[in-house]
Amino acid sequence: MSGMAVDPKRALSRTFLDEGMVRWEAYVSGGQPNTARAARIYFVCLEDPFEPPRWVPHESRSVAEATRALAGMSDAELLDLRGRGKPLE
């Protein structure tokens, strides 16, 4: 895949910087809609192993819808969503 541009609307994850210029990755995972394992957006710090991962449920509960939403979010929206995330236990 070297040399090929990746369409951001088809990406399965996103990276962004927080207020302290620390890199984070956001990605979608989950099981079936309308179950306890419905779609969630996860946030993982790529530079600080002591920063706990976080997650938020996606209102659609659908992995496909959450993935499309993630692709269209601005970095500011990702920061806001990450700030409302629950620590992964």
N, CA, C and O atoms as a CHARMM CRD file, in Angstrom:
* protein
*
  356
    1    1 MET  N      0.82100  -1.18400   0.00000 PROA 1      0.00000
    2    1 MET  CA     0.00000   0.00000   0.00000 PROA 1      0.00000
    3    1 MET  C      0.86800   1.25100   0.00000 PROA 1      0.00000
    4    1 MET  O      0.34700   2.36600   0.04200 PROA 1      0.00000
    5    2 SER  N      2.13900   1.08300  -0.04500 PROA 2      0.00000
    6    2 SER  CA     3.06300   2.19700  -0.05000 PROA 2      0.00000
    7    2 SER  C      2.79500   3.10100  -1.24700 PROA 2      0.00000
    8    2 SER  O      2.61400   2.63100  -2.37000 PROA 2      0.00000
    9    3 GLY  N      2.77300   4.39800  -0.98800 PROA 3      0.00000
   10    3 GLY  CA     2.57100   5.36300  -2.04800 PROA 3      0.00000
   11    3 GLY  C      1.11800   5.63400  -2.38800 PROA 3      0.00000
   12    3 GLY  O      0.83000   6.50900  -3.20500 PROA 3      0.00000
   13    4 MET  N      0.19000   4.89500  -1.77400 PROA 4      0.00000
   14    4 MET  CA    -1.22300   5.10900  -2.05800 PROA 4      0.00000
   15    4 MET  C     -1.82500   6.02700  -1.00200 PROA 4      0.00000
   16    4 MET  O     -1.57500   5.86000   0.19200 PROA 4      0.00000
   17    5 ALA  N     -2.60500   6.98200  -1.44100 PROA 5      0.00000
   18    5 ALA  CA    -3.28700   7.87300  -0.50800 PROA 5      0.00000
   19    5 ALA  C     -4.48200   7.15000   0.09200 PROA 5      0.00000
   20    5 ALA  O     -5.17300   6.39800  -0.59500 PROA 5      0.00000
   21    6 VAL  N     -4.72300   7.38100   1.38600 PROA 6      0.00000
   22    6 VAL  CA    -5.86400   6.78000   2.07300 PROA 6      0.00000
   23    6 VAL  C     -6.97100   7.81100   2.16000 PROA 6      0.00000
   24    6 VAL  O     -6.75300   8.92300   2.64100 PROA 6      0.00000
   25    7 ASP  N     -8.14000   7.45400   1.70300 PROA 7      0.00000
   26    7 ASP  CA    -9.30500   8.32700   1.77700 PROA 7      0.00000
   27    7 ASP  C     -9.73100   8.42400   3.24500 PROA 7      0.00000
   28    7 ASP  O    -10.09600   7.40700   3.83500 PROA 7      0.00000
   29    8 PRO  N     -9.69500   9.63600   3.86100 PROA 8      0.00000
   30    8 PRO  CA   -10.04900   9.74800   5.27000 PROA 8      0.00000
   31    8 PRO  C    -11.47400   9.30500   5.57100 PROA 8      0.00000
   32    8 PRO  O    -11.75900   8.90700   6.70100 PROA 8      0.00000
   33    9 LYS  N    -12.36800   9.36100   4.60900 PROA 9      0.00000
   34    9 LYS  CA   -13.74500   8.93600   4.83100 PROA 9      0.00000
   35    9 LYS  C    -13.86700   7.40400   4.89700 PROA 9      0.00000
   36    9 LYS  O    -14.90400   6.88100   5.30600 PROA 9      0.00000
   37   10 ARG  N    -12.81200   6.69200   4.49700 PROA 10     0.00000
   38   10 ARG  CA   -12.82400   5.22700   4.54100 PROA 10     0.00000
   39   10 ARG  C    -11.89400   4.69000   5.61900 PROA 10     0.00000
   40   10 ARG  O    -11.77700   3.47600   5.78500 PROA 10     0.00000
   41   11 ALA  N    -11.23300   5.57600   6.35300 PROA 11     0.00000
   42   11 ALA  CA   -10.30200   5.15500   7.39800 PROA 11     0.00000
   43   11 ALA  C    -11.05600   4.52700   8.56200 PROA 11     0.00000
   44   11 ALA  O    -12.16100   4.95300   8.89800 PROA 11     0.00000
   45   12 LEU  N    -10.46000   3.52000   9.16900 PROA 12     0.00000
   46   12 LEU  CA   -11.07700   2.84300  10.29900 PROA 12     0.00000
   47   12 LEU  C    -10.70500   3.47700  11.63000 PROA 12     0.00000
   48   12 LEU  O    -11.32100   3.17400  12.65200 PROA 12     0.00000
   49   13 SER  N     -9.70700   4.35300  11.63200 PROA 13     0.00000
   50   13 SER  CA    -9.32100   5.04900  12.84600 PROA 13     0.00000
   51   13 SER  C     -8.83500   6.44700  12.48400 PROA 13     0.00000
   52   13 SER  O     -8.57600   6.75600  11.32100 PROA 13     0.00000
   53   14 ARG  N     -8.71900   7.27300  13.50700 PROA 14     0.00000
   54   14 ARG  CA    -8.25000   8.64800  13.32500 PROA 14     0.00000
   55   14 ARG  C     -7.22100   8.95200  14.39300 PROA 14     0.00000
   56   14 ARG  O     -7.34000   8.46900  15.51900 PROA 14     0.00000
   57   15 THR  N     -6.22500   9.73400  14.06600 PROA 15     0.00000
   58   15 THR  CA    -5.30800  10.24800  15.07700 PROA 15     0.00000
   59   15 THR  C     -5.50800  11.74600  15.16700 PROA 15     0.00000
   60   15 THR  O     -5.85300  12.40800  14.18800 PROA 15     0.00000
   61   16 PHE  N     -5.28300  12.26700  16.36500 PROA 16     0.00000
   62   16 PHE  CA    -5.42800  13.70300  16.60600 PROA 16     0.00000
   63   16 PHE  C     -4.57800  14.08100  17.80600 PROA 16     0.00000
   64   16 PHE  O     -4.13100  13.21400  18.55700 PROA 16     0.00000
   65   17 LEU  N     -4.35700  15.37500  17.98400 PROA 17     0.00000
   66   17 LEU  CA    -3.56000  15.88600  19.10100 PROA 17     0.00000
   67   17 LEU  C     -4.46800  16.50600  20.14600 PROA 17     0.00000
   68   17 LEU  O     -5.44700  17.17500  19.81800 PROA 17     0.00000
   69   18 ASP  N     -4.12800  16.27300  21.43000 PROA 18     0.00000
   70   18 ASP  CA    -4.88800  16.92400  22.49100 PROA 18     0.00000
   71   18 ASP  C     -4.29200  18.29700  22.78500 PROA 18     0.00000
   72   18 ASP  O     -3.40700  18.76400  22.06700 PROA 18     0.00000
   73   19 GLU  N     -4.77700  18.93300  23.83200 PROA 19     0.00000
   74   19 GLU  CA    -4.34000  20.29200  24.17200 PROA 19     0.00000
   75   19 GLU  C     -2.85000  20.35600  24.49300 PROA 19     0.00000
   76   19 GLU  O     -2.22400  21.39800  24.30300 PROA 19     0.00000
   77   20 GLY  N     -2.27900  19.26400  24.97300 PROA 20     0.00000
   78   20 GLY  CA    -0.85500  19.21100  25.31100 PROA 20     0.00000
   79   20 GLY  C      0.01100  18.68900  24.18300 PROA 20     0.00000
   80   20 GLY  O      1.18100  18.37200  24.39500 PROA 20     0.00000
   81   21 MET  N     -0.54700  18.59500  22.98700 PROA 21     0.00000
   82   21 MET  CA     0.14700  18.10800  21.78700 PROA 21     0.00000
   83   21 MET  C      0.53600  16.63600  21.90600 PROA 21     0.00000
   84   21 MET  O      1.55400  16.20600  21.36400 PROA 21     0.00000
   85   22 VAL  N     -0.28500  15.87300  22.61900 PROA 22     0.00000
   86   22 VAL  CA    -0.09100  14.43400  22.75700 PROA 22     0.00000
   87   22 VAL  C     -1.01000  13.74500  21.75800 PROA 22     0.00000
   88   22 VAL  O     -2.18100  14.10200  21.63500 PROA 22     0.00000
   89   23 ARG  N     -0.47100  12.74500  21.03500 PROA 23     0.00000
   90   23 ARG  CA    -1.24500  12.05300  20.00100 PROA 23     0.00000
   91   23 ARG  C     -2.17300  10.99500  20.59300 PROA 23     0.00000
   92   23 ARG  O     -1.79700  10.23100  21.48200 PROA 23     0.00000
   93   24 TRP  N     -3.39400  10.98000  20.07000 PROA 24     0.00000
   94   24 TRP  CA    -4.41500  10.00100  20.43700 PROA 24     0.00000
   95   24 TRP  C     -4.92700   9.33300  19.17600 PROA 24     0.00000
   96   24 TRP  O     -4.88200   9.90700  18.08800 PROA 24     0.00000
   97   25 GLU  N     -5.41300   8.11300  19.33800 PROA 25     0.00000
   98   25 GLU  CA    -6.09100   7.41700  18.25100 PROA 25     0.00000
   99   25 GLU  C     -7.53400   7.17900  18.67100 PROA 25     0.00000
  100   25 GLU  O     -7.80500   6.80800  19.81300 PROA 25     0.00000
  101   26 ALA  N     -8.44900   7.39200  17.74700 PROA 26     0.00000
  102   26 ALA  CA    -9.86400   7.09600  17.96500 PROA 26     0.00000
  103   26 ALA  C    -10.26800   6.03600  16.95500 PROA 26     0.00000
  104   26 ALA  O     -9.91600   6.12000  15.77800 PROA 26     0.00000
  105   27 TYR  N    -11.01400   5.03300  17.42400 PROA 27     0.00000
  106   27 TYR  CA   -11.50300   3.99200  16.52000 PROA 27     0.00000
  107   27 TYR  C    -12.82800   3.45100  17.03000 PROA 27     0.00000
  108   27 TYR  O    -13.18100   3.64100  18.19400 PROA 27     0.00000
  109   28 VAL  N    -13.54900   2.78400  16.16300 PROA 28     0.00000
  110   28 VAL  CA   -14.86700   2.23400  16.49800 PROA 28     0.00000
  111   28 VAL  C    -14.75900   0.72500  16.64800 PROA 28     0.00000
  112   28 VAL  O    -14.05600   0.05600  15.89100 PROA 28     0.00000
  113   29 SER  N    -15.46300   0.20900  17.63000 PROA 29     0.00000
  114   29 SER  CA   -15.56600  -1.22400  17.80900 PROA 29     0.00000
  115   29 SER  C    -16.89000  -1.52000  18.48300 PROA 29     0.00000
  116   29 SER  O    -17.49500  -0.64000  19.09500 PROA 29     0.00000
  117   30 GLY  N    -17.33400  -2.74600  18.37200 PROA 30     0.00000
  118   30 GLY  CA   -18.57000  -3.13800  19.02700 PROA 30     0.00000
  119   30 GLY  C    -19.16100  -4.36400  18.38800 PROA 30     0.00000
  120   30 GLY  O    -18.64000  -4.90500  17.41300 PROA 30     0.00000
  121   31 GLY  N    -20.25000  -4.78100  18.95600 PROA 31     0.00000
  122   31 GLY  CA   -20.93200  -5.97000  18.46300 PROA 31     0.00000
  123   31 GLY  C    -22.18900  -5.58900  17.71900 PROA 31     0.00000
  124   31 GLY  O    -22.15800  -4.75700  16.81300 PROA 31     0.00000
  125   32 GLN  N    -23.27000  -6.18600  18.09400 PROA 32     0.00000
  126   32 GLN  CA   -24.54300  -5.98100  17.42300 PROA 32     0.00000
  127   32 GLN  C    -25.25700  -4.73700  17.95600 PROA 32     0.00000
  128   32 GLN  O    -25.15000  -4.42500  19.14200 PROA 32     0.00000
  129   33 PRO  N    -25.98400  -4.02700  17.09000 PROA 33     0.00000
  130   33 PRO  CA   -26.77900  -2.88400  17.56000 PROA 33     0.00000
  131   33 PRO  C    -27.78700  -3.33200  18.61600 PROA 33     0.00000
  132   33 PRO  O    -28.25200  -4.47200  18.61300 PROA 33     0.00000
  133   34 ASN  N    -28.10800  -2.41800  19.50500 PROA 34     0.00000
  134   34 ASN  CA   -29.10500  -2.63100  20.56200 PROA 34     0.00000
  135   34 ASN  C    -28.74000  -3.75400  21.52100 PROA 34     0.00000
  136   34 ASN  O    -29.61800  -4.42300  22.06600 PROA 34     0.00000
  137   35 THR  N    -27.46000  -3.95500  21.72400 PROA 35     0.00000
  138   35 THR  CA   -26.98600  -4.89900  22.73600 PROA 35     0.00000
  139   35 THR  C    -26.00800  -4.16900  23.64300 PROA 35     0.00000
  140   35 THR  O    -25.65000  -3.02000  23.38200 PROA 35     0.00000
  141   36 ALA  N    -25.57900  -4.83100  24.70400 PROA 36     0.00000
  142   36 ALA  CA   -24.59200  -4.23200  25.60000 PROA 36     0.00000
  143   36 ALA  C    -23.26100  -4.00500  24.88600 PROA 36     0.00000
  144   36 ALA  O    -22.45000  -3.19800  25.34000 PROA 36     0.00000
  145   37 ARG  N    -23.02900  -4.69900  23.78700 PROA 37     0.00000
  146   37 ARG  CA   -21.77800  -4.56000  23.02700 PROA 37     0.00000
  147   37 ARG  C    -21.98800  -3.74900  21.75000 PROA 37     0.00000
  148   37 ARG  O    -21.30000  -3.97900  20.75500 PROA 37     0.00000
  149   38 ALA  N    -22.91600  -2.81300  21.76400 PROA 38     0.00000
  150   38 ALA  CA   -23.16300  -1.97500  20.59400 PROA 38     0.00000
  151   38 ALA  C    -21.94700  -1.08300  20.32700 PROA 38     0.00000
  152   38 ALA  O    -21.00700  -1.05500  21.12100 PROA 38     0.00000
  153   39 ALA  N    -21.97100  -0.37400  19.23600 PROA 39     0.00000
  154   39 ALA  CA   -20.82900   0.43200  18.79300 PROA 39     0.00000
  155   39 ALA  C    -20.37700   1.43900  19.84000 PROA 39     0.00000
  156   39 ALA  O    -21.17500   2.13600  20.46700 PROA 39     0.00000
  157   40 ARG  N    -19.06900   1.48300  19.99700 PROA 40     0.00000
  158   40 ARG  CA   -18.42400   2.45500  20.88100 PROA 40     0.00000
  159   40 ARG  C    -17.26900   3.08700  20.12700 PROA 40     0.00000
  160   40 ARG  O    -16.66900   2.46900  19.24700 PROA 40     0.00000
  161   41 ILE  N    -16.96700   4.32200  20.48200 PROA 41     0.00000
  162   41 ILE  CA   -15.76700   4.97800  19.96900 PROA 41     0.00000
  163   41 ILE  C    -14.74800   4.94800  21.09700 PROA 41     0.00000
  164   41 ILE  O    -15.00700   5.43300  22.19900 PROA 41     0.00000
  165   42 TYR  N    -13.59100   4.37400  20.81000 PROA 42     0.00000
  166   42 TYR  CA   -12.52000   4.23600  21.79900 PROA 42     0.00000
  167   42 TYR  C    -11.43800   5.26800  21.52900 PROA 42     0.00000
  168   42 TYR  O    -11.19200   5.64800  20.38400 PROA 42     0.00000
  169   43 PHE  N    -10.79900   5.71300  22.59900 PROA 43     0.00000
  170   43 PHE  CA    -9.70600   6.67700  22.51700 PROA 43     0.00000
  171   43 PHE  C     -8.50100   6.09300  23.25000 PROA 43     0.00000
  172   43 PHE  O     -8.59000   5.75600  24.43100 PROA 43     0.00000
  173   44 VAL  N     -7.37700   5.97500  22.54800 PROA 44     0.00000
  174   44 VAL  CA    -6.16200   5.41000  23.10900 PROA 44     0.00000
  175   44 VAL  C     -5.03400   6.41700  22.92400 PROA 44     0.00000
  176   44 VAL  O     -4.80400   6.91500  21.82200 PROA 44     0.00000
  177   45 CYS  N     -4.33000   6.71000  24.02400 PROA 45     0.00000
  178   45 CYS  CA    -3.18600   7.61100  23.93800 PROA 45     0.00000
  179   45 CYS  C     -2.01800   6.85600  23.32000 PROA 45     0.00000
  180   45 CYS  O     -1.67100   5.76700  23.77700 PROA 45     0.00000
  181   46 LEU  N     -1.41700   7.42300  22.29400 PROA 46     0.00000
  182   46 LEU  CA    -0.31900   6.77000  21.58200 PROA 46     0.00000
  183   46 LEU  C      1.04800   7.08900  22.16600 PROA 46     0.00000
  184   46 LEU  O      2.04800   6.50000  21.75500 PROA 46     0.00000
  185   47 GLU  N      1.10400   8.02300  23.12700 PROA 47     0.00000
  186   47 GLU  CA     2.40300   8.45300  23.63500 PROA 47     0.00000
  187   47 GLU  C      2.59300   8.25600  25.13100 PROA 47     0.00000
  188   47 GLU  O      3.72800   8.28700  25.60700 PROA 47     0.00000
  189   48 ASP  N      1.52500   8.05500  25.88500 PROA 48     0.00000
  190   48 ASP  CA     1.62600   7.91300  27.33700 PROA 48     0.00000
  191   48 ASP  C      0.93900   6.61500  27.76200 PROA 48     0.00000
  192   48 ASP  O     -0.29000   6.55800  27.82000 PROA 48     0.00000
  193   49 PRO  N      1.71700   5.57700  28.05900 PROA 49     0.00000
  194   49 PRO  CA     1.10800   4.28800  28.41200 PROA 49     0.00000
  195   49 PRO  C      0.33200   4.32100  29.73300 PROA 49     0.00000
  196   49 PRO  O     -0.41900   3.39000  30.02600 PROA 49     0.00000
  197   50 PHE  N      0.50000   5.36400  30.52300 PROA 50     0.00000
  198   50 PHE  CA    -0.21800   5.46700  31.79400 PROA 50     0.00000
  199   50 PHE  C     -1.53400   6.22100  31.65800 PROA 50     0.00000
  200   50 PHE  O     -2.30300   6.30600  32.61500 PROA 50     0.00000
  201   51 GLU  N     -1.79300   6.76500  30.48400 PROA 51     0.00000
  202   51 GLU  CA    -3.07200   7.44100  30.22000 PROA 51     0.00000
  203   51 GLU  C     -4.09800   6.35800  29.90100 PROA 51     0.00000
  204   51 GLU  O     -3.94700   5.63900  28.91300 PROA 51     0.00000
  205   52 PRO  N     -5.13800   6.23100  30.72300 PROA 52     0.00000
  206   52 PRO  CA    -6.08200   5.13400  30.48000 PROA 52     0.00000
  207   52 PRO  C     -6.90100   5.34000  29.20700 PROA 52     0.00000
  208   52 PRO  O     -7.30900   6.46000  28.90300 PROA 52     0.00000
  209   53 PRO  N     -7.13900   4.26200  28.46800 PROA 53     0.00000
  210   53 PRO  CA    -8.03100   4.36600  27.31000 PROA 53     0.00000
  211   53 PRO  C     -9.42600   4.77400  27.77400 PROA 53     0.00000
  212   53 PRO  O     -9.81000   4.52900  28.91700 PROA 53     0.00000
  213   54 ARG  N    -10.17100   5.39500  26.87700 PROA 54     0.00000
  214   54 ARG  CA   -11.52500   5.85000  27.18800 PROA 54     0.00000
  215   54 ARG  C    -12.46300   5.39700  26.08100 PROA 54     0.00000
  216   54 ARG  O    -12.02700   5.03100  24.98900 PROA 54     0.00000
  217   55 TRP  N    -13.76300   5.42600  26.38000 PROA 55     0.00000
  218   55 TRP  CA   -14.74600   5.05800  25.36300 PROA 55     0.00000
  219   55 TRP  C    -16.03500   5.82700  25.59000 PROA 55     0.00000
  220   55 TRP  O    -16.34000   6.25900  26.70200 PROA 55     0.00000
  221   56 VAL  N    -16.78200   5.98700  24.50900 PROA 56     0.00000
  222   56 VAL  CA   -18.12900   6.56100  24.55900 PROA 56     0.00000
  223   56 VAL  C    -19.01800   5.71500  23.64800 PROA 56     0.00000
  224   56 VAL  O    -18.57300   5.26700  22.59100 PROA 56     0.00000
  225   57 PRO  N    -20.27000   5.49400  24.05200 PROA 57     0.00000
  226   57 PRO  CA   -21.17400   4.77700  23.15300 PROA 57     0.00000
  227   57 PRO  C    -21.56600   5.69900  22.00600 PROA 57     0.00000
  228   57 PRO  O    -21.69000   6.90900  22.19600 PROA 57     0.00000
  229   58 HSD  N    -21.76100   5.14100  20.82900 PROA 58     0.00000
  230   58 HSD  CA   -22.25500   5.95700  19.71900 PROA 58     0.00000
  231   58 HSD  C    -23.77200   5.87400  19.73000 PROA 58     0.00000
  232   58 HSD  O    -24.33500   4.79000  19.88400 PROA 58     0.00000
  233   59 GLU  N    -24.43700   7.00800  19.56800 PROA 59     0.00000
  234   59 GLU  CA   -25.89600   7.05700  19.69400 PROA 59     0.00000
  235   59 GLU  C    -26.62200   6.15000  18.70100 PROA 59     0.00000
  236   59 GLU  O    -27.73700   5.70900  18.98300 PROA 59     0.00000
  237   60 SER  N    -26.02500   5.86400  17.56200 PROA 60     0.00000
  238   60 SER  CA   -26.67600   4.99000  16.57800 PROA 60     0.00000
  239   60 SER  C    -26.61200   3.51900  16.99500 PROA 60     0.00000
  240   60 SER  O    -27.44200   2.71600  16.56800 PROA 60     0.00000
  241   61 ARG  N    -25.63500   3.16600  17.82400 PROA 61     0.00000
  242   61 ARG  CA   -25.37000   1.80000  18.26700 PROA 61     0.00000
  243   61 ARG  C    -24.88600   0.91200  17.11800 PROA 61     0.00000
  244   61 ARG  O    -24.71000  -0.29200  17.30400 PROA 61     0.00000
  245   62 SER  N    -24.66900   1.49000  15.93500 PROA 62     0.00000
  246   62 SER  CA   -24.24600   0.75500  14.73700 PROA 62     0.00000
  247   62 SER  C    -22.77400   1.03900  14.44000 PROA 62     0.00000
  248   62 SER  O    -22.35900   2.19700  14.39800 PROA 62     0.00000
  249   63 VAL  N    -21.98300  -0.02300  14.23500 PROA 63     0.00000
  250   63 VAL  CA   -20.57200   0.14700  13.92100 PROA 63     0.00000
  251   63 VAL  C    -20.39900   0.91800  12.61400 PROA 63     0.00000
  252   63 VAL  O    -19.54500   1.80000  12.53100 PROA 63     0.00000
  253   64 ALA  N    -21.18700   0.60200  11.60500 PROA 64     0.00000
  254   64 ALA  CA   -21.06600   1.29100  10.31500 PROA 64     0.00000
  255   64 ALA  C    -21.36900   2.77900  10.44900 PROA 64     0.00000
  256   64 ALA  O    -20.63700   3.61200   9.91600 PROA 64     0.00000
  257   65 GLU  N    -22.43700   3.11400  11.15300 PROA 65     0.00000
  258   65 GLU  CA   -22.79400   4.52700  11.34600 PROA 65     0.00000
  259   65 GLU  C    -21.74400   5.24900  12.18500 PROA 65     0.00000
  260   65 GLU  O    -21.38100   6.38500  11.88000 PROA 65     0.00000
  261   66 ALA  N    -21.26100   4.60300  13.22900 PROA 66     0.00000
  262   66 ALA  CA   -20.24700   5.22300  14.08900 PROA 66     0.00000
  263   66 ALA  C    -18.95200   5.45900  13.31600 PROA 66     0.00000
  264   66 ALA  O    -18.28700   6.47500  13.51400 PROA 66     0.00000
  265   67 THR  N    -18.59400   4.52400  12.43900 PROA 67     0.00000
  266   67 THR  CA   -17.38100   4.67400  11.63000 PROA 67     0.00000
  267   67 THR  C    -17.52200   5.85500  10.67100 PROA 67     0.00000
  268   67 THR  O    -16.58200   6.63100  10.49800 PROA 67     0.00000
  269   68 ARG  N    -18.69000   5.99100  10.05000 PROA 68     0.00000
  270   68 ARG  CA   -18.92400   7.14100   9.16200 PROA 68     0.00000
  271   68 ARG  C    -18.86900   8.44600   9.94800 PROA 68     0.00000
  272   68 ARG  O    -18.30100   9.43100   9.47600 PROA 68     0.00000
  273   69 ALA  N    -19.45200   8.45900  11.13500 PROA 69     0.00000
  274   69 ALA  CA   -19.43700   9.67200  11.96500 PROA 69     0.00000
  275   69 ALA  C    -18.01300  10.03100  12.36600 PROA 69     0.00000
  276   69 ALA  O    -17.62700  11.19900  12.32100 PROA 69     0.00000
  277   70 LEU  N    -17.22900   9.02500  12.76000 PROA 70     0.00000
  278   70 LEU  CA   -15.84500   9.26500  13.16300 PROA 70     0.00000
  279   70 LEU  C    -15.05000   9.90300  12.02700 PROA 70     0.00000
  280   70 LEU  O    -14.26000  10.82000  12.25400 PROA 70     0.00000
  281   71 ALA  N    -15.25900   9.41900  10.81100 PROA 71     0.00000
  282   71 ALA  CA   -14.53200   9.95100   9.65200 PROA 71     0.00000
  283   71 ALA  C    -14.84400  11.42100   9.40500 PROA 71     0.00000
  284   71 ALA  O    -14.00200  12.15400   8.88700 PROA 71     0.00000
  285   72 GLY  N    -16.04800  11.85800   9.77000 PROA 72     0.00000
  286   72 GLY  CA   -16.44400  13.23600   9.51100 PROA 72     0.00000
  287   72 GLY  C    -16.20800  14.20800  10.66100 PROA 72     0.00000
  288   72 GLY  O    -16.47100  15.40200  10.52300 PROA 72     0.00000
  289   73 MET  N    -15.71300  13.71000  11.79900 PROA 73     0.00000
  290   73 MET  CA   -15.52100  14.58600  12.95900 PROA 73     0.00000
  291   73 MET  C    -14.26300  15.42100  12.83500 PROA 73     0.00000
  292   73 MET  O    -13.24600  14.97200  12.30600 PROA 73     0.00000
  293   74 SER  N    -14.35000  16.64100  13.33300 PROA 74     0.00000
  294   74 SER  CA   -13.17500  17.50900  13.40000 PROA 74     0.00000
  295   74 SER  C    -12.34300  17.10500  14.62100 PROA 74     0.00000
  296   74 SER  O    -12.82000  16.37300  15.48800 PROA 74     0.00000
  297   75 ASP  N    -11.11000  17.58200  14.68200 PROA 75     0.00000
  298   75 ASP  CA   -10.27900  17.30700  15.85600 PROA 75     0.00000
  299   75 ASP  C    -10.92000  17.88000  17.11800 PROA 75     0.00000
  300   75 ASP  O    -10.84300  17.26400  18.18100 PROA 75     0.00000
  301   76 ALA  N    -11.54600  19.04100  17.01600 PROA 76     0.00000
  302   76 ALA  CA   -12.21600  19.64600  18.17600 PROA 76     0.00000
  303   76 ALA  C    -13.35900  18.75800  18.66300 PROA 76     0.00000
  304   76 ALA  O    -13.55500  18.60700  19.86900 PROA 76     0.00000
  305   77 GLU  N    -14.10600  18.17600  17.74400 PROA 77     0.00000
  306   77 GLU  CA   -15.19300  17.27000  18.13200 PROA 77     0.00000
  307   77 GLU  C    -14.63700  16.00800  18.79900 PROA 77     0.00000
  308   77 GLU  O    -15.21400  15.50800  19.76400 PROA 77     0.00000
  309   78 LEU  N    -13.52700  15.50200  18.28400 PROA 78     0.00000
  310   78 LEU  CA   -12.89800  14.33400  18.89700 PROA 78     0.00000
  311   78 LEU  C    -12.42000  14.64700  20.30800 PROA 78     0.00000
  312   78 LEU  O    -12.58800  13.83200  21.21500 PROA 78     0.00000
  313   79 LEU  N    -11.83100  15.81400  20.49700 PROA 79     0.00000
  314   79 LEU  CA   -11.38200  16.21300  21.84100 PROA 79     0.00000
  315   79 LEU  C    -12.55000  16.30600  22.81100 PROA 79     0.00000
  316   79 LEU  O    -12.44700  15.87000  23.95800 PROA 79     0.00000
  317   80 ASP  N    -13.65600  16.87300  22.35300 PROA 80     0.00000
  318   80 ASP  CA   -14.83900  16.99300  23.20100 PROA 80     0.00000
  319   80 ASP  C    -15.37800  15.61900  23.56700 PROA 80     0.00000
  320   80 ASP  O    -15.69600  15.35600  24.72700 PROA 80     0.00000
  321   81 LEU  N    -15.47700  14.75400  22.58200 PROA 81     0.00000
  322   81 LEU  CA   -15.98400  13.40700  22.81500 PROA 81     0.00000
  323   81 LEU  C    -15.05900  12.63000  23.75200 PROA 81     0.00000
  324   81 LEU  O    -15.52600  11.94300  24.66000 PROA 81     0.00000
  325   82 ARG  N    -13.75600  12.74000  23.53100 PROA 82     0.00000
  326   82 ARG  CA   -12.78200  12.06800  24.40100 PROA 82     0.00000
  327   82 ARG  C    -12.91300  12.55900  25.83700 PROA 82     0.00000
  328   82 ARG  O    -12.79600  11.77500  26.78000 PROA 82     0.00000
  329   83 GLY  N    -13.15500  13.84700  26.00100 PROA 83     0.00000
  330   83 GLY  CA   -13.31600  14.42700  27.33200 PROA 83     0.00000
  331   83 GLY  C    -14.52800  13.88000  28.06700 PROA 83     0.00000
  332   83 GLY  O    -14.55600  13.86200  29.29700 PROA 83     0.00000
  333   84 ARG  N    -15.52100  13.43900  27.32500 PROA 84     0.00000
  334   84 ARG  CA   -16.72100  12.86700  27.94600 PROA 84     0.00000
  335   84 ARG  C    -16.63300  11.35100  28.08800 PROA 84     0.00000
  336   84 ARG  O    -17.55900  10.71300  28.58800 PROA 84     0.00000
  337   85 GLY  N    -15.51200  10.77600  27.64600 PROA 85     0.00000
  338   85 GLY  CA   -15.34700   9.32500  27.66100 PROA 85     0.00000
  339   85 GLY  C    -15.22100   8.74400  29.05200 PROA 85     0.00000
  340   85 GLY  O    -14.80100   9.41100  29.99800 PROA 85     0.00000
  341   86 LYS  N    -15.60200   7.47200  29.14800 PROA 86     0.00000
  342   86 LYS  CA   -15.49500   6.71000  30.38500 PROA 86     0.00000
  343   86 LYS  C    -14.18300   5.91700  30.33100 PROA 86     0.00000
  344   86 LYS  O    -13.80900   5.41000  29.27300 PROA 86     0.00000
  345   87 PRO  N    -13.49000   5.81000  31.45700 PROA 87     0.00000
  346   87 PRO  CA   -12.26200   4.99500  31.45300 PROA 87     0.00000
  347   87 PRO  C    -12.57400   3.53100  31.15100 PROA 87     0.00000
  348   87 PRO  O    -13.57700   2.98700  31.61300 PROA 87     0.00000
  349   88 LEU  N    -11.71100   2.91300  30.38000 PROA 88     0.00000
  350   88 LEU  CA   -11.87000   1.50100  30.07100 PROA 88     0.00000
  351   88 LEU  C    -11.43900   0.69300  31.28800 PROA 88     0.00000
  352   88 LEU  O    -10.34900   0.90300  31.82100 PROA 88     0.00000
  353   89 GLU  N    -12.27400  -0.21300  31.71900 PROA 89     0.00000
  354   89 GLU  CA   -11.96200  -1.01000  32.91400 PROA 89     0.00000
  355   89 GLU  C    -11.50600  -2.38600  32.55100 PROA 89     0.00000
  356   89 GLU  O    -11.20300  -3.18900  33.43300 PROA 89     0.00000
